[in-house]
């Protein structure tokens, strides 16, 4: 019988409430990124580049757009007879049906998918991170350590460590303590939400967790601590490349800006067009950009079929964006199918899909911040967001820090 050494399970069912309004009509992993991509393209591309060709994508919140995008997995070379890409919704039986109760429960409901391939190892991934990682290197360390579980960690600044699950290890990298968002962290090894389990151990602890009615059925809150307390061999795998959790609007904006700036050493840059580690994506038709005589673009990424007649500075424009003469876009993200009319100015803004910004409108430029206490971007500014499908009238001014969810 055919077997797969390692099967990946990609958690893609979260609501992504902190990314609203970008996620009000689609799942977080389906949110566009870097002009051409979706967030989910990164873990899927990591899988196929790492030699893992069997992936279960666990969906739940507003899955229609994500399901259509994934299709049969062709863009990621996963349209294969044995294995490939499979969309796995909450499980229904003749007795009951329910939403996933937590990250661990979502895997528990689909253990038969893993067992179908008689996988010896299971890779568990989150669908809301931007990074390029060779999972096979991590798998080989897991095998060498005879580990029950290996957790990918990244070294963070000590002042940021309290925002993460922190792994404390001995000199051999074995995890001796796990602290969930500790007030006084003992180390700076932050969990990336990337786990490799030896399958038999995973089944054992998932079944135990499912029988516990008091459990939150979560890997970080329940499975990992339970395995650690039971004395399982658990190791940290230190990842040294680029990684960012894009769970908030600010971090989403920052990651897109990282794709422009590419600061740091080579291993820590976010290079989207790296031929040695390709990011695969669904892109059926390619149209060229048009830059008019008054078009002026510097330090920016511009997607396909854009028409640029204005000034673009340090920004990302997604596909089919029209920028009229006299318009100016600075430090902003403009998602697909938007129109920026003549004389409009955008500064530190996210403009969602299918939105029209009227002539002379000013978004995030004038006035005081809409809300005090707003989280600052690295340059000290605050982000202004316009939801999808809106029309902002000519001459309208939207204060910095606003989130606009209706026509103005």
C-alpha positions as CSV (number, residue, x, y, z in Angstrom):
1,X,0.0,0.0,0.0
2,X,1.2,3.5,-0.8
3,X,2.2,5.6,2.2
4,X,3.2,9.2,2.9
5,X,6.0,9.8,5.3
6,X,4.6,13.2,6.3
7,X,1.2,14.8,5.9
8,X,0.5,18.5,6.5
9,X,-2.6,19.8,8.2
10,X,-3.1,23.5,7.6
11,X,-5.4,25.4,10.0
12,X,-7.3,27.9,7.8
13,X,-10.7,28.2,9.6
14,X,-10.1,31.3,11.8
15,X,-12.4,34.3,11.6
16,X,-9.5,36.8,11.6
17,X,-11.5,39.4,13.5
18,X,-8.4,41.6,14.1
19,X,-8.1,41.9,10.3
20,X,-11.6,43.3,9.8
21,X,-12.7,44.7,7.5
22,X,-10.4,42.7,5.2
23,X,-12.0,39.5,6.5
24,X,-15.6,40.4,6.6
25,X,-16.4,38.4,3.4
26,X,-13.5,35.9,3.3
27,X,-11.3,33.7,5.5
28,X,-8.0,35.2,6.8
29,X,-5.8,32.9,4.8
30,X,-7.5,34.0,1.6
31,X,-6.6,37.7,2.2
32,X,-4.5,39.1,-0.7
33,X,-0.8,39.8,-0.1
34,X,2.1,41.4,-2.0
35,X,0.1,42.4,-5.1
36,X,-0.2,38.9,-6.6
37,X,-0.5,36.4,-3.7
38,X,-2.8,35.2,-0.9
39,X,-1.6,34.6,2.6
40,X,-2.2,30.8,2.3
41,X,0.2,30.7,-0.7
42,X,3.1,30.9,1.7
43,X,2.6,27.7,3.8
44,X,1.4,25.8,0.7
45,X,4.5,26.8,-1.2
46,X,6.6,25.9,1.7
47,X,5.1,22.4,1.7
48,X,5.7,21.6,-2.0
49,X,9.2,23.2,-1.9
50,X,9.9,20.9,1.1
51,X,8.8,17.8,-0.6
52,X,5.4,17.5,1.2
53,X,2.7,16.9,-1.4
54,X,-0.3,15.9,0.8
55,X,-2.0,18.8,2.6
56,X,-5.4,18.9,4.4
57,X,-6.7,22.5,4.6
58,X,-9.1,22.8,7.5
59,X,-11.7,25.5,6.7
60,X,-14.6,26.9,8.6
61,X,-15.2,30.7,8.5
62,X,-16.5,32.0,5.2
63,X,-14.8,29.3,3.1
64,X,-16.3,29.9,-0.3
65,X,-13.7,32.3,-1.7
66,X,-10.8,30.2,-0.2
67,X,-12.3,26.9,-1.6
68,X,-12.6,28.4,-5.1
69,X,-9.0,29.7,-4.9
70,X,-7.6,26.4,-3.8
71,X,-9.4,24.3,-6.4
72,X,-7.7,21.0,-6.9
73,X,-4.3,22.4,-5.9
74,X,-2.9,22.8,-9.4
75,X,-0.8,26.0,-8.8
76,X,1.1,24.2,-6.0
77,X,1.6,21.0,-8.0
78,X,-0.8,19.1,-5.7
79,X,-3.3,17.9,-8.2
80,X,-2.1,14.3,-7.9
81,X,-3.9,10.9,-7.7
82,X,-2.5,9.8,-4.3
83,X,-2.2,12.7,-1.9
84,X,-2.5,16.3,-3.0
85,X,-4.5,19.2,-1.6
86,X,-7.8,18.5,0.1
87,X,-10.2,21.0,1.7
88,X,-11.5,19.6,5.0
89,X,-14.6,21.3,6.5
90,X,-16.0,20.5,10.0
91,X,-16.9,16.8,10.1
92,X,-20.5,15.6,9.9
93,X,-21.7,12.1,11.0
94,X,-25.0,10.4,11.1
95,X,-25.2,11.4,14.8
96,X,-24.0,15.0,15.0
97,X,-22.3,17.9,13.3
98,X,-20.5,20.8,14.9
99,X,-18.0,23.6,14.2
100,X,-14.4,22.9,15.1
101,X,-14.2,23.5,18.9
102,X,-10.5,24.5,18.7
103,X,-7.3,23.9,16.7
104,X,-6.8,20.4,18.2
105,X,-10.4,19.4,17.6
106,X,-10.1,20.3,14.0
107,X,-7.3,17.8,13.5
108,X,-9.1,15.3,15.7
109,X,-12.2,15.4,13.5
110,X,-10.0,14.6,10.5
111,X,-7.6,12.0,11.9
112,X,-8.9,9.5,9.3
113,X,-7.6,11.7,6.6
114,X,-4.1,11.3,8.0
115,X,-4.5,7.6,8.7
116,X,-5.6,7.1,5.0
117,X,-2.0,7.8,4.0
118,X,-0.5,5.9,6.9
119,X,1.7,8.9,7.7
120,X,4.4,8.5,10.2
121,X,4.7,12.2,10.9
122,X,2.2,15.1,10.9
123,X,3.0,18.7,10.2
124,X,0.6,21.2,11.7
125,X,0.6,24.7,10.2
126,X,-1.2,28.0,10.7
127,X,-2.7,29.7,7.7
128,X,-1.9,33.3,8.7
129,X,1.9,33.6,8.7
130,X,4.2,35.1,6.0
131,X,7.5,33.1,5.8
132,X,9.6,30.8,3.6
133,X,10.7,27.7,5.5
134,X,12.1,24.3,4.6
135,X,10.0,21.9,6.6
136,X,12.1,18.9,5.6
137,X,15.1,20.2,7.6
138,X,12.8,20.5,10.7
139,X,11.5,17.0,10.0
140,X,15.0,15.5,9.8
141,X,15.8,17.1,13.2
142,X,12.6,15.7,14.6
143,X,13.5,12.2,13.4
144,X,17.1,12.5,14.7
145,X,15.9,13.6,18.1
146,X,13.4,10.7,18.3
147,X,10.9,13.4,19.3
148,X,7.2,13.1,20.0
149,X,6.8,16.7,19.0
150,X,9.0,19.4,17.5
151,X,8.0,23.0,17.7
152,X,9.4,25.7,15.4
153,X,10.6,28.8,17.3
154,X,12.0,32.1,16.4
155,X,14.1,34.4,18.5
156,X,12.3,37.6,19.4
157,X,13.3,40.7,21.4
158,X,12.9,40.2,25.1
159,X,10.4,43.1,25.3
160,X,8.2,41.3,22.7
161,X,8.4,37.9,24.3
162,X,5.3,38.3,26.5
163,X,3.1,38.4,23.3
164,X,4.0,34.8,22.4
165,X,4.1,31.3,23.7
166,X,7.6,30.9,24.9
167,X,9.6,27.6,24.9
168,X,12.3,27.2,27.5
169,X,14.9,24.5,26.6
170,X,17.9,22.7,27.9
171,X,21.4,22.8,26.2
172,X,20.3,20.1,23.7
173,X,17.2,22.0,22.6
174,X,14.8,19.8,24.5
175,X,11.7,21.7,25.8
176,X,11.6,21.7,29.6
177,X,8.9,24.4,30.1
178,X,6.2,26.1,28.0
179,X,4.9,29.5,29.0
180,X,1.9,31.0,27.3
181,X,2.4,34.8,27.0
182,X,4.4,35.1,30.2
183,X,4.6,38.5,32.0
184,X,8.3,37.8,32.8
185,X,9.6,35.5,30.1
186,X,12.6,33.3,30.8
187,X,13.7,33.0,27.2
188,X,13.1,34.6,23.8
189,X,12.2,31.5,21.9
190,X,8.7,32.2,20.6
191,X,6.5,29.5,19.1
192,X,5.7,30.0,15.4
193,X,2.7,27.8,15.4
194,X,4.5,25.2,13.3
195,X,4.5,21.7,14.8
196,X,5.7,18.3,13.8
197,X,4.2,15.3,15.6
198,X,5.0,11.6,15.5
199,X,1.6,10.4,14.3
200,X,1.0,7.8,17.0
201,X,1.7,10.3,19.8
202,X,-0.6,12.9,18.1
203,X,-3.4,10.4,17.9
204,X,-3.0,9.4,21.6
205,X,-3.2,13.0,22.9
206,X,-5.9,14.1,20.5
207,X,-8.1,11.3,21.7
208,X,-7.3,12.0,25.3
209,X,-8.1,15.7,24.7
210,X,-11.4,14.9,22.9
211,X,-12.6,13.0,25.9
212,X,-12.0,15.9,28.3
213,X,-15.1,18.1,28.4
214,X,-13.3,20.8,30.2
215,X,-10.6,21.2,27.5
216,X,-10.5,24.2,25.1
217,X,-9.2,21.6,22.5
218,X,-6.3,23.9,21.6
219,X,-2.7,22.9,20.8
220,X,-1.2,25.7,22.8
221,X,-3.5,25.6,25.8
222,X,-4.0,21.8,26.0
223,X,-2.1,19.4,23.8
224,X,1.4,20.9,24.1
225,X,1.2,21.3,27.9
226,X,-0.3,17.9,28.4
227,X,2.5,16.2,26.3
228,X,5.2,18.2,28.2
229,X,3.7,17.3,31.6
230,X,3.6,13.7,30.6
231,X,7.3,13.6,29.9
232,X,7.2,13.3,26.1
233,X,10.3,14.1,24.2
234,X,9.7,17.6,22.8
235,X,12.2,19.7,21.0
236,X,12.5,23.3,19.7
237,X,13.6,23.9,16.1
238,X,15.2,27.3,15.8
239,X,14.2,29.1,12.6
240,X,16.4,32.0,11.5
241,X,14.6,33.3,8.4
242,X,11.9,35.9,7.8
243,X,8.6,35.3,9.6
244,X,5.7,37.5,10.5
245,X,2.3,36.8,12.0
246,X,-0.1,38.9,10.0
247,X,-3.0,38.6,12.4
248,X,-3.5,42.4,12.8
249,X,-4.0,45.2,10.3
250,X,-0.7,46.8,11.4
251,X,1.3,43.6,11.0
252,X,-0.4,43.0,7.6
253,X,0.7,46.4,6.4
254,X,4.2,46.0,7.8
255,X,4.7,42.6,6.1
256,X,3.7,44.1,2.8
257,X,6.1,47.0,3.4
258,X,8.8,44.4,4.2
259,X,8.3,43.0,0.7
260,X,9.3,46.4,-0.7
261,X,12.2,47.2,1.7
262,X,13.8,43.7,2.0
263,X,15.9,44.9,4.9
264,X,18.3,42.7,6.9
265,X,20.6,39.9,5.8
266,X,19.7,37.6,2.9
267,X,18.1,34.9,5.1
268,X,15.8,37.5,6.8
269,X,14.6,39.3,3.7
270,X,11.1,38.8,2.3
271,X,12.0,38.2,-1.3
272,X,8.8,37.3,-3.2
273,X,10.4,36.4,-6.5
274,X,13.2,34.2,-5.2
275,X,13.8,31.6,-7.9
276,X,15.3,29.2,-5.3
277,X,12.2,29.2,-3.2
278,X,9.2,30.0,-5.5
279,X,5.9,31.2,-4.0
280,X,3.3,29.5,-6.1
281,X,-0.1,31.2,-6.6
282,X,-3.2,30.9,-8.7
283,X,-2.9,33.4,-11.5
284,X,-4.7,32.3,-14.7
285,X,-4.5,35.4,-16.9
286,X,-1.6,38.0,-16.9
287,X,-2.1,41.5,-18.3
288,X,0.7,44.1,-18.4
289,X,0.7,47.4,-16.4
290,X,0.3,50.7,-18.2
291,X,2.2,53.7,-16.9
292,X,1.3,57.0,-18.5
293,X,3.4,60.0,-19.1
294,X,2.5,61.5,-15.7
295,X,3.0,58.1,-14.0
296,X,5.8,58.3,-11.3
297,X,6.6,55.1,-9.3
298,X,9.3,54.7,-6.8
299,X,10.0,51.9,-4.3
300,X,6.7,50.2,-4.9
301,X,5.2,46.9,-6.1
302,X,2.5,47.2,-8.8
303,X,0.3,44.2,-9.8
304,X,-1.0,43.2,-13.2
305,X,-3.4,45.3,-15.3
306,X,-2.8,48.5,-13.3
307,X,-3.1,51.9,-15.0
308,X,-0.8,54.5,-13.4
309,X,-1.0,58.2,-14.2
310,X,-0.2,59.5,-10.7
311,X,2.6,59.4,-8.1
312,X,3.3,56.1,-6.2
313,X,5.7,56.1,-3.3
314,X,6.6,53.1,-1.1
315,X,3.3,51.4,-1.7
316,X,1.8,48.1,-2.9
317,X,-0.9,48.2,-5.6
318,X,-2.7,44.9,-6.3
319,X,-4.2,43.9,-9.6
320,X,-6.3,46.2,-11.9
321,X,-5.9,49.4,-9.9
322,X,-6.5,52.7,-11.7
323,X,-4.6,55.8,-10.5
324,X,-5.6,59.0,-12.2
325,X,-3.4,62.0,-13.0
326,X,-2.6,64.1,-10.0
327,X,-3.4,61.4,-7.5
328,X,-0.7,60.5,-4.9
329,X,-0.3,57.3,-2.9
330,X,2.2,57.1,-0.1
331,X,3.1,54.2,2.2
332,X,-0.2,52.5,1.4
333,X,-1.8,49.3,0.2
334,X,-4.4,49.5,-2.6
335,X,-6.1,46.1,-3.2
336,X,-7.5,44.9,-6.5
337,X,-10.1,46.7,-8.7
338,X,-9.8,50.1,-7.0
339,X,-10.0,53.5,-8.7
340,X,-8.1,56.4,-7.2
341,X,-9.4,59.6,-8.8
342,X,-7.5,62.7,-9.9
343,X,-6.0,64.7,-7.0
344,X,-6.8,62.1,-4.3
345,X,-4.0,61.6,-1.7
346,X,-3.5,58.4,0.4
347,X,-1.1,58.2,3.2
348,X,-0.5,55.1,5.4
349,X,-3.8,53.6,4.3
350,X,-5.2,50.2,3.3
351,X,-7.9,50.5,0.6
352,X,-9.9,47.3,0.3
353,X,-11.0,45.8,-3.0
354,X,-13.5,47.3,-5.4
355,X,-13.4,50.7,-3.8
356,X,-13.4,54.2,-5.5
357,X,-11.6,57.1,-3.9
358,X,-13.1,60.3,-5.3
359,X,-11.3,63.2,-6.9
360,X,-9.4,65.4,-4.3
361,X,-10.2,63.1,-1.4
362,X,-7.6,62.8,1.4
363,X,-7.3,59.5,3.2
364,X,-5.2,59.5,6.4
365,X,-3.6,62.8,5.6
366,X,-5.5,65.6,7.4
367,X,-6.7,66.3,10.9
368,X,-6.1,64.6,14.2
369,X,-6.0,60.8,14.7
370,X,-9.5,59.4,14.9
371,X,-8.8,57.4,18.0
372,X,-6.3,58.1,20.7
373,X,-4.3,55.0,21.8
374,X,-4.2,53.5,18.3
375,X,-1.3,51.2,17.8
376,X,1.5,53.0,16.0
377,X,3.3,51.8,12.9
378,X,7.1,51.6,13.1
379,X,7.4,55.1,11.7
380,X,5.1,56.6,14.3
381,X,2.1,57.0,12.1
382,X,-1.3,55.3,12.4
383,X,-3.1,53.3,9.8
384,X,-6.3,54.3,8.0
385,X,-8.5,51.6,6.5
386,X,-11.3,51.7,4.0
387,X,-13.5,48.6,3.6
388,X,-14.3,46.9,0.3
389,X,-16.8,48.0,-2.2
390,X,-17.2,51.6,-1.0
391,X,-17.3,55.0,-2.7
392,X,-15.5,57.9,-1.0
393,X,-16.8,61.1,-2.5
394,X,-14.7,63.8,-4.1
395,X,-13.0,66.2,-1.6
396,X,-13.9,64.0,1.4
397,X,-11.2,63.9,4.2
398,X,-10.8,60.8,6.3
399,X,-8.8,61.3,9.5
400,X,-5.7,59.2,10.2
401,X,-6.6,56.1,12.2
402,X,-10.1,55.8,10.9
403,X,-11.7,52.5,9.8
404,X,-14.4,53.4,7.2
405,X,-17.1,50.8,6.5
406,X,-19.7,52.9,4.7
407,X,-19.9,55.3,1.7
408,X,-18.8,58.8,2.5
